[in-house]
Amino acid sequence: MFGGAIVAIVTPFKDGGVDEIGFRDLIDFQIANGTRGIVPCGTTGESATLSHGEHNRVIEIAVEQAAGRVPVIAGTGSNNTEEAISLTMSAQRAGADAVLMISPYYNKPTQEGIFRHFEKVAKVVDIPIIVYNIPGRTASNIEPATLARLSKIDNIVGVKEASGSMKQITDIIGMCGDDFTVLSGEDYLTFPLLCVGGKGVVSVASNVSPRRMADLCELFSQGKLEESRKLYYDLLPLLHGLFVETNPVPVKAALAMMKKIGSDEVRLPLVPLTEGNRDFLRKLLGSQGLL
């Protein structure tokens, strides 16, 4: 159910609020171009600055607009276990197909604390849970042995792995088995991850180049490895360039340049892309045939 190029979709804003029409248009754009799943309210969706009401509404819109065409994997993580349970239950009521739960940030729990956090949420809901490991934002790493323990819980079905370590990725795949889905959380590692047994990517770049990210994964699944590898290297400047500043600032600027959203508005403490990087990004999009 969960594989290929899945978009970590932005939340477009308009005059301080969620641009619901723009968000629906983005979802249709993604599905029309081969994206295999929608992840609302993740890091790229600025979940950290959405109110609980906005958070739940964004997930509701994603479910409504996707209309069963592709799965919706709702971001419901928190550093507060009870809050994570509440957000996950809300996503399940809204009709999400699965949830993506970030490891508790700031608290810096031990591996046992991380395990118990996910275990408790999994006991309360029956929706599939994809664990999200991103040490650069959480200040703690979910070790492969901990993921192996979590993989034995029936409704914990996979991990979005964004440690940036191929050793960790291969350890996870080796320890968790083929029925545990490992997705790249780093666009630039998509092809290497597929080569060692991963199933796909939760992608920032899919926001702006959904067809090519989808094709990269699809070609690989068809055994057309050389074509997939070539497309990966063609995309690689974009996969790096979209992180020239903190995500999702560059990708929102790119979508605005492409006229896919009406504004590149972000919420404090994020600020708009600097002029120098704006020029760099515009040239990069042009070289990628996206303008």
NUKE-158228 format. One line per field, with one value per residue: x negated, y negated, z of N, C-alpha, C in turn. Coordinates in nm, 3 decimals, padded with zeros to 5 digits. Atoms other than C-alpha are relative to their C-alpha. Layout:
N
nc1: (X_...)
nc2: (Y_...)
nc3: (Z_...)
cac1: (X_...)
cac2: (Y_...)
cac3: (Z_...)
cc1: (X_...)
cc2: (Y_...)
cc3: (Z_...)
//
This chain:
291
nc1: (-00.083_00.082_00.124_00.015_00.020_-00.107_00.037_-00.015_-00.060_-00.001_-00.127_00.003_-00.067_-00.047_-00.036_00.012_-00.077_00.021_-00.061_-00.063_-00.015_00.134_00.041_-00.071_00.061_00.129_-00.026_-00.036_00.123_00.082_-00.060_00.003_00.138_00.053_00.036_-00.065_-00.057_00.004_00.029_-00.025_00.035_00.134_00.092_-00.016_-00.131_00.009_-00.087_00.039_-00.065_-00.145_-00.081_-00.062_-00.113_00.054_00.060_-00.108_-00.067_00.087_-00.013_-00.135_00.001_00.081_-00.080_-00.109_00.045_00.059_-00.120_00.033_00.085_00.129_-00.011_00.038_00.077_-00.006_00.096_-00.069_00.098_00.018_00.089_-00.091_-00.063_-00.146_-00.035_00.015_-00.118_-00.114_00.013_-00.015_-00.142_-00.069_00.030_-00.073_-00.141_-00.012_00.008_00.136_00.034_00.110_00.058_00.145_00.025_00.138_00.051_-00.013_00.107_00.036_00.010_00.116_-00.024_00.085_-00.058_-00.118_-00.105_-00.049_-00.079_-00.126_-00.082_-00.069_-00.079_-00.123_-00.089_-00.045_-00.099_-00.125_-00.060_00.031_00.046_00.143_00.091_00.136_00.088_00.081_00.127_00.076_00.079_00.038_-00.106_-00.052_00.112_00.022_-00.007_-00.063_00.099_-00.058_-00.052_-00.129_-00.095_-00.028_-00.102_-00.126_-00.053_-00.077_-00.135_-00.075_-00.036_00.118_00.024_00.115_00.074_00.060_00.133_00.068_00.126_00.105_00.102_-00.029_00.021_-00.122_-00.106_00.020_-00.023_-00.144_-00.057_00.046_-00.054_-00.147_-00.062_-00.061_-00.138_00.008_00.028_00.099_-00.010_00.102_-00.040_00.094_-00.014_00.125_00.034_-00.108_00.048_00.077_-00.089_-00.069_00.096_00.027_-00.123_-00.104_-00.120_-00.036_00.044_-00.092_00.084_-00.022_00.013_-00.123_-00.086_00.025_00.027_-00.060_00.006_00.133_00.025_-00.080_00.061_00.123_-00.037_-00.070_00.099_00.075_-00.086_-00.013_00.130_00.073_00.089_00.084_-00.086_-00.028_00.124_00.022_-00.097_00.045_00.109_-00.056_-00.074_00.079_00.016_-00.124_-00.015_00.084_-00.029_-00.121_00.035_00.098_-00.035_-00.080_-00.125_-00.041_00.011_00.031_-00.099_-00.114_00.041_00.000_-00.140_-00.052_00.059_-00.066_-00.141_-00.081_-00.065_-00.010_00.094_00.099_-00.015_00.030_-00.029_00.110_00.130_00.053_-00.011_00.013_00.131_00.082_00.003_00.105_-00.045_-00.116_00.058_00.055_-00.109_-00.066_00.087_-00.005_-00.130_00.008_00.086_-00.073_-00.119_-00.118_-00.056)
nc2: (00.121_00.119_-00.014_00.095_00.140_00.054_00.140_00.073_00.115_00.128_00.062_00.139_00.100_00.122_00.103_-00.053_-00.122_-00.108_00.020_-00.130_-00.023_-00.028_-00.132_-00.100_00.000_-00.069_-00.143_-00.047_00.006_-00.114_-00.126_-00.002_-00.021_-00.130_-00.013_-00.119_00.025_00.139_00.016_00.134_00.031_-00.040_00.113_00.083_00.064_00.095_-00.045_00.061_00.130_-00.011_-00.025_-00.133_00.010_00.003_-00.131_-00.095_00.041_-00.032_-00.144_-00.023_00.042_-00.096_-00.122_00.032_00.027_-00.122_-00.079_-00.141_-00.022_-00.041_00.007_00.118_-00.039_00.126_00.026_00.012_-00.016_00.103_-00.042_-00.030_-00.124_00.014_00.084_-00.084_-00.088_00.082_00.034_-00.123_-00.037_00.095_-00.037_-00.123_00.038_00.075_-00.093_-00.021_-00.140_-00.031_00.120_00.013_00.052_00.036_-00.037_00.116_00.098_00.084_-00.076_-00.090_-00.124_-00.116_-00.093_-00.061_00.101_00.007_-00.120_00.005_00.105_-00.056_-00.115_00.047_00.051_-00.113_-00.077_00.076_00.012_-00.113_00.052_-00.026_00.105_00.006_00.074_00.100_00.021_00.112_00.046_00.141_00.085_-00.051_-00.011_-00.140_-00.094_-00.129_-00.098_-00.114_-00.102_00.050_-00.018_-00.144_-00.028_00.064_-00.067_-00.117_00.046_-00.025_00.116_00.082_-00.068_00.049_00.115_00.101_00.005_00.122_00.019_00.028_-00.105_-00.123_-00.113_-00.016_-00.049_-00.143_-00.072_-00.007_-00.095_-00.133_-00.044_00.009_-00.092_00.054_00.048_00.131_00.093_00.104_00.111_00.102_00.133_00.091_-00.014_-00.031_-00.141_-00.084_-00.111_-00.095_-00.075_-00.100_-00.104_-00.091_-00.065_00.092_-00.006_00.128_00.125_00.108_00.094_00.145_00.037_-00.035_00.118_00.079_-00.088_-00.129_-00.103_-00.060_-00.079_-00.122_-00.082_-00.056_-00.117_-00.098_-00.065_-00.094_-00.115_-00.077_-00.058_00.086_00.064_00.103_00.116_00.059_00.064_00.121_00.100_00.042_00.097_00.121_00.070_00.022_00.142_00.047_-00.065_00.075_00.143_00.034_00.009_00.107_00.054_-00.095_-00.050_00.004_00.134_00.000_-00.067_00.091_00.103_-00.062_-00.018_00.132_00.035_-00.082_00.040_-00.109_00.060_00.144_00.072_-00.084_00.037_-00.094_00.056_00.013_00.065_-00.005_00.125_-00.027_-00.028_00.118_00.037_-00.073_-00.138_00.006_00.002_-00.133_-00.096_00.028_-00.055_-00.145_-00.044_00.017_-00.105_-00.126_00.007_00.015_00.134)
nc3: (00.000_-00.017_00.074_00.109_-00.037_-00.084_-00.020_-00.126_00.066_-00.071_-00.035_00.050_-00.083_00.066_-00.099_-00.135_-00.020_00.096_00.131_00.023_00.144_00.050_-00.049_00.082_00.134_-00.010_-00.010_00.135_00.080_-00.039_00.043_00.147_00.045_-00.038_-00.141_-00.053_-00.132_-00.047_-00.143_-00.053_-00.140_-00.040_-00.012_00.119_-00.014_-00.111_-00.109_-00.128_-00.022_00.020_-00.119_00.006_00.093_00.135_00.024_00.030_00.123_00.113_00.023_00.056_00.141_00.077_00.017_00.093_00.135_00.055_00.033_00.020_00.117_-00.058_-00.146_-00.076_-00.118_-00.073_-00.106_-00.131_-00.106_-00.103_-00.108_-00.110_00.044_-00.001_00.114_00.119_00.003_00.039_00.142_00.079_-00.003_00.087_00.139_00.030_00.018_00.125_00.112_00.049_00.022_-00.090_-00.060_-00.009_-00.135_-00.030_-00.132_-00.091_00.011_-00.114_-00.125_00.009_-00.072_00.026_00.096_-00.063_00.002_00.137_00.024_-00.075_00.061_00.117_-00.044_-00.063_00.104_00.082_-00.075_-00.011_00.133_00.087_00.128_00.021_-00.045_00.054_-00.089_00.070_-00.068_00.058_-00.115_00.012_-00.055_-00.128_-00.095_-00.038_00.112_-00.027_00.041_00.070_-00.093_-00.050_00.111_00.010_-00.103_00.041_00.119_-00.043_-00.035_00.124_00.081_00.033_00.129_00.075_-00.051_00.086_-00.059_00.043_-00.071_00.097_-00.010_00.073_-00.091_-00.080_00.089_00.027_-00.126_-00.022_00.095_-00.038_-00.130_-00.009_00.094_00.121_-00.019_-00.065_00.110_-00.027_00.095_-00.019_-00.043_00.064_00.145_00.069_-00.021_00.053_00.082_-00.081_-00.089_00.081_00.037_-00.112_-00.045_-00.042_00.083_00.062_-00.062_-00.035_00.075_00.011_00.140_00.071_00.005_00.121_00.114_-00.037_00.103_00.009_-00.120_00.013_00.104_-00.055_-00.080_00.083_00.086_-00.083_-00.031_00.124_00.033_00.095_-00.096_00.062_00.025_-00.130_-00.047_00.078_-00.045_-00.133_00.014_00.060_-00.106_-00.120_-00.036_-00.062_-00.129_-00.093_00.003_-00.076_-00.141_-00.013_-00.132_-00.077_00.057_00.140_00.058_00.144_00.085_00.014_00.095_00.132_00.043_00.035_00.129_00.101_-00.004_-00.053_-00.117_00.018_-00.084_-00.067_-00.140_-00.107_-00.132_-00.094_00.019_00.136_00.075_00.144_00.058_00.025_00.142_00.070_00.021_00.091_00.135_00.023_00.018_00.128_00.104_-00.011_00.055_00.145_00.056_-00.014_00.085_-00.084_00.015)
cac1: (00.000_-00.284_-00.560_-00.690_-00.703_-00.486_-00.471_-00.536_-00.296_-00.324_-00.043_00.020_00.113_00.307_00.324_00.221_00.466_00.468_00.538_00.789_00.853_00.481_00.427_00.692_00.535_00.194_00.339_00.497_00.168_-00.015_00.228_00.244_-00.134_-00.173_-00.234_-00.150_-00.046_00.016_-00.142_00.029_-00.086_-00.444_-00.752_-00.708_-00.344_-00.458_-00.274_-00.470_-00.289_00.059_00.322_00.495_00.801_00.597_00.409_00.729_00.884_00.584_00.608_00.984_00.927_00.656_00.886_01.176_00.971_00.775_01.111_00.951_00.735_00.415_00.360_00.343_00.078_00.145_-00.129_-00.021_-00.342_-00.419_-00.670_-00.370_-00.241_00.115_00.122_-00.008_00.276_00.531_00.399_00.385_00.741_00.857_00.682_00.840_01.186_01.119_01.057_00.678_00.532_00.230_00.037_-00.322_-00.450_-00.772_-00.986_-00.938_-01.144_-01.309_-01.249_-01.542_-01.390_-01.595_-01.542_-01.303_-01.110_-01.085_-00.962_-00.698_-00.577_-00.498_-00.375_-00.121_00.018_00.037_00.238_00.501_00.562_00.578_00.471_00.135_-00.153_-00.471_-00.745_-00.939_-01.306_-01.475_-01.751_-01.841_-01.508_-01.436_-01.780_-01.751_-01.797_-01.570_-01.821_-01.768_-01.723_-01.439_-01.274_-01.308_-01.111_-00.851_-00.816_-00.671_-00.367_-00.094_00.006_-00.344_-00.412_-00.714_-00.957_-01.040_-01.413_-01.590_-01.909_-02.109_-02.301_-02.306_-02.448_-02.143_-01.911_-02.067_-02.065_-01.694_-01.607_-01.817_-01.669_-01.303_-01.236_-01.059_-00.712_-00.831_-00.828_-01.138_-01.088_-01.357_-01.313_-01.592_-01.524_-01.891_-01.905_-01.602_-01.786_-02.047_-01.768_-01.575_-01.890_-01.924_-01.558_-01.371_-01.023_-01.014_-01.042_-00.841_-00.954_-00.985_-01.092_-00.769_-00.595_-00.757_-00.851_-00.600_-00.610_-00.985_-01.003_-00.721_-00.893_-01.223_-01.055_-00.836_-01.124_-01.315_-01.019_-01.001_-01.365_-01.475_-01.764_-01.978_-01.686_-01.600_-01.963_-01.990_-01.673_-01.805_-02.123_-01.924_-01.714_-01.999_-02.070_-01.704_-01.708_-01.994_-01.887_-01.548_-01.732_-01.941_-01.755_-01.536_-01.260_-00.989_-01.103_-01.271_-01.002_-00.728_-00.924_-00.964_-00.591_-00.511_-00.756_-00.584_-00.245_-00.124_-00.046_00.048_-00.213_-00.534_-00.407_-00.555_-00.493_-00.741_-00.994_-01.046_-01.102_-01.089_-01.381_-01.668_-01.709_-02.038_-01.893_-01.577_-01.790_-01.972_-01.644_-01.490_-01.792_-01.778_-01.407_-01.475_-01.754_-01.518_-01.248_-01.009_-00.954)
cac2: (00.000_-00.239_-00.272_-00.466_-00.845_-00.981_-01.359_-01.539_-01.808_-02.176_-02.361_-02.675_-02.985_-03.293_-03.606_-03.409_-03.121_-02.790_-02.831_-02.547_-02.593_-02.605_-02.293_-02.099_-02.206_-02.082_-01.742_-01.708_-01.812_-01.543_-01.263_-01.358_-01.324_-00.980_-01.049_-00.735_-00.896_-01.227_-01.317_-01.626_-01.790_-01.667_-01.883_-02.012_-02.092_-02.314_-02.105_-02.275_-02.606_-02.474_-02.502_-02.177_-02.295_-02.373_-02.045_-01.841_-02.046_-02.001_-01.624_-01.631_-01.824_-01.582_-01.284_-01.455_-01.562_-01.241_-01.060_-00.718_-00.771_-00.743_-00.682_-00.974_-00.929_-01.198_-01.349_-01.303_-01.299_-01.493_-01.496_-01.449_-01.091_-01.182_-01.455_-01.209_-00.973_-01.255_-01.364_-01.005_-00.933_-01.250_-01.143_-00.800_-00.956_-01.180_-00.873_-00.880_-00.554_-00.568_-00.807_-00.926_-00.977_-01.162_-01.038_-01.256_-01.570_-01.792_-01.548_-01.328_-01.000_-00.683_-00.400_-00.241_-00.567_-00.588_-00.229_-00.282_-00.604_-00.429_-00.116_-00.314_-00.496_-00.169_-00.005_-00.281_-00.297_-00.036_-00.261_-00.172_-00.372_-00.471_-00.579_-00.892_-00.903_-01.238_-01.291_-01.635_-01.770_-01.550_-01.537_-01.158_-00.865_-00.562_-00.281_00.018_00.252_00.031_00.030_00.409_00.424_00.181_00.377_00.667_00.454_00.536_00.184_00.035_00.104_-00.099_-00.384_-00.706_-00.702_-01.038_-00.978_-01.015_-00.697_-00.415_-00.187_-00.256_-00.200_00.137_00.239_00.158_00.351_00.646_00.653_00.576_00.800_00.755_00.694_00.374_00.082_-00.139_-00.474_-00.733_-01.057_-01.214_-01.280_-01.252_-00.893_-00.767_-00.561_-00.416_-00.318_-00.141_00.050_00.200_00.298_-00.017_-00.070_-00.440_-00.796_-01.053_-01.335_-01.712_-01.734_-01.565_-01.893_-02.054_-01.756_-01.481_-01.305_-01.255_-01.141_-00.896_-00.775_-00.724_-00.482_-00.317_-00.251_-00.089_00.133_00.244_00.349_00.062_-00.021_-00.218_-00.441_-00.496_-00.575_-00.826_-01.003_-01.012_-01.189_-01.428_-01.517_-01.530_-01.907_-01.971_-01.721_-01.913_-02.263_-02.248_-02.238_-02.551_-02.691_-02.528_-02.310_-02.405_-02.760_-02.679_-02.438_-02.691_-02.958_-02.716_-02.637_-03.009_-03.067_-02.785_-02.947_-02.631_-02.829_-03.192_-03.280_-03.146_-03.255_-03.070_-03.118_-03.249_-03.149_-03.057_-03.352_-03.384_-03.275_-03.524_-03.710_-03.542_-03.196_-03.303_-03.381_-03.050_-02.860_-03.034_-02.936_-02.580_-02.544_-02.680_-02.430_-02.151_-02.262_-02.359_-02.724)
cac3: (00.000_00.084_-00.172_-00.468_-00.461_-00.181_-00.144_00.183_00.073_00.168_00.341_00.133_00.330_00.224_00.440_00.747_00.707_00.525_00.153_00.120_-00.252_-00.326_-00.116_-00.307_-00.636_-00.519_-00.430_-00.775_-00.938_-00.742_-00.823_-01.192_-01.208_-01.058_-00.690_-00.491_-00.161_00.015_00.350_00.498_00.822_00.814_00.852_00.497_00.580_00.870_01.128_01.406_01.348_01.267_01.537_01.631_01.442_01.131_01.162_01.169_00.888_00.659_00.705_00.639_00.315_00.203_00.260_00.083_-00.216_-00.258_-00.251_-00.233_-00.543_-00.339_00.032_00.273_00.541_00.799_01.013_01.376_01.576_01.892_02.175_02.405_02.387_02.483_02.220_01.960_02.054_02.018_01.678_01.555_01.666_01.488_01.167_01.189_01.232_00.930_00.715_00.677_00.548_00.780_01.000_01.002_01.356_01.426_01.712_02.024_01.983_02.246_02.534_02.416_02.538_02.572_02.326_02.577_02.602_02.223_02.207_02.475_02.310_01.982_02.156_02.357_02.054_01.857_02.135_02.130_01.752_01.479_01.191_01.029_01.174_00.989_01.226_01.129_01.226_01.167_01.426_01.286_01.408_01.710_01.880_01.913_01.677_01.662_01.654_01.423_01.720_01.848_01.506_01.497_01.824_01.691_01.366_01.566_01.662_01.412_01.309_01.301_00.934_00.832_00.883_00.706_00.762_00.751_00.947_00.626_00.708_00.453_00.724_00.938_00.641_00.560_00.927_00.950_00.635_00.751_01.102_01.026_00.726_00.396_00.539_00.712_00.468_00.468_00.294_00.236_00.427_00.223_-00.146_-00.237_-00.103_-00.297_-00.557_-00.316_-00.075_-00.351_-00.443_-00.093_-00.055_00.041_-00.101_-00.191_-00.065_00.124_-00.097_-00.074_-00.438_-00.548_-00.465_-00.769_-00.989_-00.910_-01.244_-01.250_-00.888_-00.954_-01.271_-01.087_-00.845_-01.107_-01.345_-01.061_-00.971_-01.336_-01.328_-01.554_-01.326_-01.569_-01.669_-01.304_-01.219_-01.502_-01.391_-01.035_-01.146_-01.364_-01.058_-00.809_-00.840_-00.758_-00.471_-00.313_-00.418_-00.249_00.084_00.031_00.332_00.593_00.448_00.344_00.269_-00.067_-00.192_-00.117_-00.303_-00.594_-00.606_-00.606_-00.892_-01.081_-01.001_-00.829_-00.513_-00.478_-00.219_-00.068_00.274_00.573_00.943_01.196_01.307_00.938_00.706_00.325_00.110_00.087_-00.241_-00.326_-00.280_-00.463_-00.770_-00.733_-00.706_-01.007_-01.221_-01.090_-01.171_-01.518_-01.577_-01.465_-01.710_-01.431_-01.525)
cc1: (-00.086_-00.134_-00.002_-00.025_00.125_-00.039_00.023_00.050_-00.006_00.143_-00.003_00.079_00.042_00.048_00.006_00.074_-00.033_00.077_00.061_00.015_-00.135_-00.048_00.068_-00.061_-00.134_00.020_00.036_-00.121_-00.089_00.055_-00.005_-00.138_-00.066_-00.043_00.084_00.059_-00.020_-00.027_00.026_-00.049_-00.129_-00.086_00.019_00.134_00.008_00.094_-00.031_00.069_00.148_00.069_00.060_00.119_-00.045_-00.056_00.107_00.070_-00.083_00.009_00.136_00.004_-00.076_00.079_00.113_-00.049_-00.065_00.108_-00.033_-00.090_-00.141_00.016_-00.044_-00.064_-00.020_-00.110_00.072_-00.097_-00.003_-00.105_00.078_00.082_00.151_00.048_-00.012_00.119_00.122_-00.003_00.021_00.146_00.081_-00.022_00.075_00.148_00.021_-00.010_-00.138_-00.028_-00.110_-00.045_-00.151_-00.031_-00.148_-00.037_00.007_-00.124_-00.016_-00.020_-00.127_00.022_-00.107_00.066_00.124_00.117_00.061_00.090_00.136_00.095_00.080_00.089_00.133_00.099_00.058_00.106_00.136_00.074_-00.030_-00.041_-00.148_-00.085_-00.135_-00.081_-00.085_-00.124_-00.079_-00.082_-00.038_00.103_00.046_-00.104_-00.015_00.019_00.075_-00.094_00.066_00.058_00.135_00.106_00.035_00.104_00.135_00.064_00.083_00.141_00.082_00.023_-00.112_-00.063_-00.124_-00.067_-00.036_-00.134_-00.079_-00.125_-00.112_-00.108_00.042_-00.025_00.126_00.113_-00.015_00.019_00.150_00.064_-00.039_00.066_00.152_00.072_00.077_00.140_00.005_-00.049_-00.100_00.006_-00.111_00.065_-00.091_00.010_-00.128_-00.044_00.103_-00.053_-00.087_00.087_00.075_-00.094_-00.025_00.128_00.106_00.114_00.036_-00.050_00.120_-00.072_00.044_00.001_00.124_00.098_-00.014_-00.022_00.058_-00.016_-00.136_-00.035_00.078_-00.063_-00.128_00.030_00.065_-00.096_-00.081_00.082_00.019_-00.132_-00.081_-00.099_-00.082_00.082_00.033_-00.121_-00.027_00.094_-00.038_-00.110_00.046_00.070_-00.088_-00.026_00.124_00.016_-00.087_00.044_00.122_-00.025_-00.107_00.026_00.094_00.128_00.117_-00.013_-00.033_00.109_00.125_-00.033_00.004_00.143_00.063_-00.056_00.066_00.150_00.092_00.068_-00.006_-00.104_-00.100_00.001_-00.033_00.029_-00.127_-00.002_-00.065_00.023_-00.020_-00.145_-00.075_-00.010_-00.107_00.041_00.123_-00.050_-00.057_00.111_00.070_-00.083_00.006_00.129_00.000_-00.081_00.066_00.127_00.130_00.059_00.037)
cc2: (-00.126_00.022_-00.097_-00.140_-00.053_-00.143_-00.043_-00.139_-00.126_-00.037_-00.144_-00.092_-00.120_-00.096_00.058_00.128_00.105_-00.030_00.134_00.030_00.035_00.138_00.111_00.009_00.074_00.151_00.057_00.002_00.120_00.131_00.014_00.033_00.121_00.018_00.111_-00.019_-00.145_00.001_-00.145_-00.011_00.069_-00.124_-00.098_-00.073_-00.096_00.036_-00.071_-00.133_00.002_00.015_00.140_00.000_00.002_00.137_00.102_-00.034_00.034_00.149_00.032_-00.036_00.101_00.128_-00.025_-00.010_00.122_00.099_00.145_00.028_00.044_-00.005_-00.134_00.048_-00.126_-00.011_-00.024_00.010_-00.117_00.049_00.032_00.121_-00.012_-00.087_00.078_00.095_-00.079_-00.034_00.122_00.044_-00.093_00.034_00.126_-00.031_-00.072_00.091_00.018_00.149_00.047_-00.130_00.010_-00.068_-00.023_00.050_-00.122_-00.089_-00.076_00.077_00.085_00.128_00.105_00.088_00.069_-00.098_-00.016_00.120_-00.010_-00.106_00.057_00.117_-00.045_-00.052_00.118_00.084_-00.067_-00.006_00.126_-00.043_00.034_-00.122_00.016_-00.089_-00.096_-00.027_-00.109_-00.065_-00.148_-00.095_00.044_00.007_00.141_00.088_00.124_00.107_00.119_00.107_-00.042_00.014_00.148_00.041_-00.056_00.074_00.123_-00.037_-00.006_-00.124_-00.102_00.066_-00.047_-00.118_-00.092_-00.033_-00.119_-00.029_-00.040_00.107_00.124_00.122_00.025_00.056_00.150_00.082_00.017_00.104_00.143_00.052_00.008_00.088_-00.069_-00.054_-00.132_-00.099_-00.108_-00.102_-00.100_-00.130_-00.106_00.021_00.048_00.145_00.095_00.119_00.098_00.085_00.108_00.117_00.100_00.058_-00.091_-00.004_-00.131_-00.117_-00.084_-00.128_-00.145_-00.040_00.035_-00.117_-00.073_00.086_00.138_00.108_00.067_00.080_00.130_00.094_00.068_00.130_00.109_00.073_00.102_00.125_00.090_00.067_-00.080_-00.086_-00.113_-00.125_-00.072_-00.075_-00.130_-00.112_-00.054_-00.106_-00.129_-00.086_-00.048_-00.148_-00.058_00.057_-00.065_-00.146_-00.040_-00.008_-00.107_-00.083_00.100_00.038_-00.040_-00.136_00.005_00.064_-00.086_-00.113_00.055_00.015_-00.134_-00.047_00.076_-00.030_00.116_-00.039_-00.151_-00.079_00.098_-00.025_00.117_-00.069_-00.008_00.119_00.020_-00.135_00.030_00.018_-00.131_-00.026_00.077_00.143_00.006_00.000_00.137_00.100_-00.020_00.058_00.153_00.055_-00.012_00.111_00.137_00.003_-00.018_-00.140_-00.026)
cc3: (00.000_-00.070_-00.116_00.052_00.069_00.034_00.145_-00.039_00.087_00.040_-00.050_00.092_-00.085_00.108_00.141_00.026_-00.104_-00.129_-00.044_-00.149_-00.061_00.040_-00.081_-00.139_00.000_00.005_-00.137_-00.093_00.030_-00.057_-00.152_-00.054_00.064_00.144_00.064_00.140_00.039_00.150_00.040_00.144_00.045_00.020_-00.114_00.002_00.117_00.116_00.132_00.026_-00.037_00.135_-00.011_-00.096_-00.144_-00.038_-00.041_-00.131_-00.123_-00.033_-00.061_-00.149_-00.086_-00.027_-00.100_-00.143_-00.064_-00.038_-00.035_-00.118_00.040_00.152_00.056_00.129_00.083_00.105_00.132_00.116_00.096_00.097_00.126_-00.042_-00.003_-00.116_-00.130_-00.014_-00.049_-00.148_-00.089_-00.004_-00.090_-00.147_-00.040_-00.022_-00.133_-00.123_-00.059_-00.010_00.094_00.063_-00.003_00.131_00.023_00.139_00.092_-00.002_00.132_00.130_00.008_00.080_-00.031_-00.106_00.058_00.001_-00.139_-00.030_00.068_-00.054_-00.117_00.038_00.059_-00.103_-00.080_00.071_00.001_-00.134_-00.080_-00.140_-00.018_00.036_-00.071_00.092_-00.083_00.083_-00.068_00.111_-00.006_00.056_00.139_00.110_00.057_-00.123_00.043_-00.054_-00.068_00.093_00.056_-00.108_-00.020_00.104_-00.043_-00.118_00.035_00.046_-00.128_-00.085_-00.014_-00.123_-00.073_00.067_-00.116_00.063_-00.056_00.083_-00.094_-00.004_-00.079_00.088_00.083_-00.085_-00.024_00.127_00.026_-00.091_00.038_00.126_00.003_-00.101_-00.110_00.019_00.076_-00.104_00.043_-00.114_00.028_00.049_-00.055_-00.151_-00.067_00.020_-00.061_-00.079_00.080_00.091_-00.076_-00.031_00.113_00.059_00.056_-00.101_-00.069_00.081_00.039_-00.038_00.012_-00.147_-00.082_-00.004_-00.133_-00.124_00.025_-00.105_-00.003_00.125_-00.005_-00.102_00.050_00.076_-00.085_-00.093_00.079_00.026_-00.121_-00.041_-00.099_00.079_-00.061_-00.030_00.130_00.054_-00.074_00.044_00.137_-00.011_-00.068_00.106_00.114_00.032_00.067_00.140_00.107_00.011_00.080_00.149_00.024_00.125_00.065_-00.075_00.092_-00.067_-00.150_-00.086_-00.014_-00.097_-00.142_-00.053_-00.038_-00.134_-00.114_-00.011_00.037_00.131_-00.015_00.075_00.059_00.151_00.093_00.133_00.084_00.095_-00.138_-00.067_-00.147_-00.044_-00.026_-00.150_-00.077_-00.030_-00.090_-00.146_-00.036_-00.032_-00.134_-00.116_00.000_-00.058_-00.152_-00.065_00.006_-00.084_00.077_-00.003_-00.147)
//
